[in-house]
Amino acid sequence: MARGDRGDRRVQGLARVAVVVRAGAAPLWWFGVLAAGVGVLPSGITGRRIGVMAGAALFILAAAVVSYVRRRRYTALARGAARAGKHDVLQDRAVSVRNWRRAHRWWLVLAFALALGSGFAVPAAGGMLLAGAGTGLRLKAAWLGRRERAEDVLLWIRVDWLDGRGGAPAGKSVKGYRSTGIAAGDATPGGARRRGDVYV
C-alpha cells in the first residue's frame, strides 16, 4: 500500500475484496441459466445440438477467463496489504453486494436480453456464456478465500477506491489493500456469509 495511505488517519470505509468480486456471481449465473433454458426452445439457425455444444465451450472459456484474469494484480495488492486501523470502518457484506448489484442492474438486464435474443440464432449459447462468467467470479472469490485462509487474514479495499459502480477491486485507482484478522466482518474467507446465514 502507498506510504501516504498508511499514514492516513481519516475515517475510511472498507469493503471486502472477495465480497465485491463475488457480488455479480449469483445474478450472472441465474440470468444465464434462465436465458439458456428459454433459448434452447427455438431451434435457431445452428440447431439445438450445435447451440448447446457451442454454449458448453463458451461456458468453460468464460469461467476460465473470468476466474484467472488479473490474478497477478490481486496477488501484488494482497502482498502489500497494510493492517487496518482503528479509524477504518468495515462495511457489511450486504451493503457491498447491494451497491454492486444496484449499480450494475441495467448492465445485467442488457446482458440477459442479449443472451435471450441470441437463442434465436445459437440456442442456449448466450445464456451459458453468462452462467460461465458468473461461475468464473465465484471461482475467483474462492481463490481469494484460499489465499486469505493460508495467510490468516481478510483482505479489504477502501470504498472510495472502487469504481463508480462499486466494482473493480483491482482497478488502476486501487493503491493497495488493508487486512484484518480472519474473524473480522460478517463474511468468511472468499466472501460468503458466515455460518448460520443464508448464502447468495
C-alpha positions as CSV (number, residue, x, y, z in Angstrom):
1,M,0.0,0.0,0.0
2,A,1.2,3.5,-0.7
3,R,3.0,5.2,2.1
4,G,0.6,8.1,2.1
5,D,-2.3,5.8,2.8
6,R,-0.5,4.1,5.7
7,G,-0.3,7.5,7.4
8,D,-3.9,8.5,6.6
9,R,-5.8,8.6,9.9
10,R,-9.1,9.8,8.5
11,V,-12.2,7.5,8.8
12,Q,-12.2,5.2,5.8
13,G,-14.9,2.7,4.8
14,L,-13.5,-0.7,3.8
15,A,-15.3,-3.3,1.7
16,R,-14.2,-6.9,1.5
17,V,-12.3,-7.6,-1.8
18,A,-13.8,-11.1,-2.1
19,V,-17.3,-9.9,-1.5
20,V,-17.0,-7.3,-4.3
21,V,-15.7,-10.0,-6.6
22,R,-18.4,-12.4,-5.7
23,A,-21.3,-9.9,-5.9
24,G,-22.0,-10.5,-9.6
25,A,-21.7,-14.3,-9.5
26,A,-25.3,-15.1,-8.5
27,P,-27.1,-12.7,-10.8
28,L,-25.0,-13.7,-13.8
29,W,-25.4,-17.4,-13.0
30,W,-29.2,-17.2,-12.6
31,F,-29.8,-14.9,-15.6
32,G,-27.6,-17.2,-17.6
33,V,-29.5,-20.4,-16.6
34,L,-32.8,-18.7,-17.3
35,A,-31.6,-17.4,-20.7
36,A,-30.2,-20.8,-21.6
37,G,-33.4,-22.6,-20.6
38,V,-35.6,-20.3,-22.7
39,G,-33.0,-20.0,-25.5
40,V,-32.9,-23.8,-26.0
41,L,-36.6,-23.8,-27.1
42,P,-36.2,-22.4,-30.6
43,S,-34.1,-24.4,-33.0
44,G,-32.3,-21.3,-34.1
45,I,-30.0,-21.0,-37.1
46,T,-27.5,-23.6,-36.0
47,G,-29.9,-26.1,-34.4
48,R,-30.1,-27.0,-30.8
49,R,-27.3,-29.6,-30.7
50,I,-24.7,-27.2,-32.1
51,G,-26.0,-24.4,-30.0
52,V,-25.7,-26.4,-26.8
53,M,-22.2,-27.6,-27.7
54,A,-21.1,-24.1,-28.5
55,G,-22.7,-22.9,-25.3
56,A,-20.8,-25.5,-23.3
57,A,-17.5,-24.4,-24.9
58,L,-18.4,-20.7,-24.1
59,F,-19.3,-21.6,-20.5
60,I,-15.9,-23.2,-19.9
61,L,-14.0,-20.4,-21.7
62,A,-15.8,-17.7,-19.8
63,A,-15.4,-19.4,-16.4
64,A,-11.6,-19.8,-17.1
65,V,-11.0,-16.3,-18.4
66,V,-13.0,-14.5,-15.6
67,S,-11.5,-16.7,-12.9
68,Y,-7.9,-16.1,-13.9
69,V,-7.9,-12.5,-15.3
70,R,-5.8,-10.1,-13.2
71,R,-4.8,-12.6,-10.6
72,R,-1.2,-11.2,-10.6
73,R,-2.7,-7.8,-9.8
74,Y,-4.7,-9.2,-6.9
75,T,-1.6,-11.1,-5.6
76,A,0.6,-7.9,-5.8
77,L,-2.0,-5.8,-3.9
78,A,-2.6,-8.6,-1.3
79,R,1.2,-8.9,-0.7
80,G,1.5,-5.2,0.2
81,A,-1.7,-5.0,2.3
82,A,-1.4,-2.7,5.4
83,R,-3.1,-3.6,8.6
84,A,-6.4,-1.9,9.1
85,G,-6.5,0.7,11.8
86,K,-9.0,1.9,14.4
87,H,-10.2,4.6,12.1
88,D,-11.3,2.1,9.4
89,V,-15.0,1.2,9.3
90,L,-15.7,-2.3,7.9
91,Q,-18.6,-2.3,5.5
92,D,-21.3,-5.0,5.9
93,R,-21.3,-7.7,3.3
94,A,-24.9,-7.0,2.4
95,V,-24.1,-3.3,1.7
96,S,-21.2,-4.2,-0.6
97,V,-23.3,-6.7,-2.5
98,R,-26.3,-4.3,-2.8
99,N,-24.1,-1.4,-4.0
100,W,-22.6,-3.6,-6.7
101,R,-25.9,-5.1,-7.9
102,R,-27.8,-1.8,-7.8
103,A,-25.1,-0.1,-9.9
104,H,-24.9,-2.9,-12.4
105,R,-28.6,-3.7,-12.7
106,W,-29.1,-2.3,-16.1
107,W,-26.0,-3.9,-17.4
108,L,-27.3,-7.2,-16.1
109,V,-30.7,-6.7,-17.7
110,L,-29.0,-5.8,-21.0
111,A,-26.7,-8.9,-20.8
112,F,-29.8,-11.1,-20.1
113,A,-31.7,-9.6,-23.0
114,L,-28.8,-10.1,-25.4
115,A,-28.3,-13.7,-24.2
116,L,-32.0,-14.4,-24.6
117,G,-32.1,-12.9,-28.1
118,S,-29.0,-14.9,-29.1
119,G,-31.0,-18.1,-28.6
120,F,-32.9,-17.4,-31.8
121,A,-29.5,-17.7,-33.6
122,V,-27.5,-20.1,-31.5
123,P,-29.8,-21.8,-28.9
124,A,-28.7,-21.6,-25.3
125,A,-25.2,-20.3,-26.1
126,G,-25.6,-16.8,-24.8
127,G,-27.1,-17.9,-21.6
128,M,-24.4,-20.4,-21.0
129,L,-21.8,-17.7,-21.6
130,L,-23.4,-15.6,-18.9
131,A,-23.6,-18.5,-16.5
132,G,-19.9,-19.2,-17.2
133,A,-19.0,-15.6,-16.3
134,G,-20.9,-16.0,-13.0
135,T,-19.1,-19.3,-12.3
136,G,-15.7,-17.6,-13.0
137,L,-16.4,-14.8,-10.5
138,R,-17.3,-17.4,-7.8
139,L,-14.1,-19.4,-8.6
140,K,-12.0,-16.2,-8.3
141,A,-13.7,-15.4,-5.0
142,A,-12.9,-18.9,-3.8
143,W,-9.3,-18.5,-4.9
144,L,-9.1,-15.3,-2.9
145,G,-10.6,-17.2,0.1
146,R,-7.9,-19.8,-0.1
147,R,-5.2,-17.1,0.0
148,E,-7.0,-15.5,3.0
149,R,-7.1,-18.7,4.9
150,A,-3.5,-19.5,4.1
151,E,-2.3,-16.2,5.3
152,D,-4.9,-16.0,8.1
153,V,-6.1,-12.5,7.1
154,L,-9.1,-11.0,5.4
155,L,-8.4,-8.5,2.5
156,W,-10.3,-5.2,2.4
157,I,-10.3,-2.3,-0.1
158,R,-11.1,1.4,0.6
159,V,-14.7,2.0,-0.7
160,D,-13.6,5.3,-2.4
161,W,-11.1,3.3,-4.5
162,L,-13.8,1.2,-6.1
163,D,-15.1,2.5,-9.4
164,G,-18.3,4.4,-9.8
165,R,-20.3,1.2,-9.9
166,G,-18.9,-0.2,-6.7
167,G,-16.7,-2.7,-8.5
168,A,-13.1,-3.1,-10.0
169,P,-11.4,-4.1,-6.7
170,A,-8.1,-4.5,-8.7
171,G,-8.5,-1.4,-10.9
172,K,-5.9,1.2,-11.6
173,S,-7.2,3.5,-8.9
174,V,-6.6,0.9,-6.2
175,K,-3.3,1.6,-4.5
176,G,-3.4,-1.3,-2.0
177,Y,-5.4,-3.4,0.3
178,R,-5.8,-3.5,4.0
179,S,-6.0,-6.6,6.2
180,T,-7.7,-7.7,9.3
181,G,-7.9,-10.9,11.4
182,I,-9.8,-13.8,10.0
183,A,-12.8,-13.2,12.3
184,A,-13.5,-9.6,11.3
185,G,-16.7,-8.6,9.5
186,D,-19.7,-10.7,8.6
187,A,-18.2,-12.7,5.7
188,T,-16.0,-15.7,5.6
189,P,-12.8,-16.0,3.5
190,G,-14.0,-16.0,-0.1
191,G,-16.9,-13.6,0.6
192,A,-19.7,-15.9,1.6
193,R,-21.9,-15.2,4.6
194,R,-20.7,-16.6,7.9
195,R,-22.3,-19.9,9.0
196,G,-25.9,-19.7,10.1
197,D,-26.8,-17.0,7.5
198,V,-28.2,-17.6,4.0
199,Y,-25.7,-17.8,1.2
200,V,-26.1,-15.9,-2.0
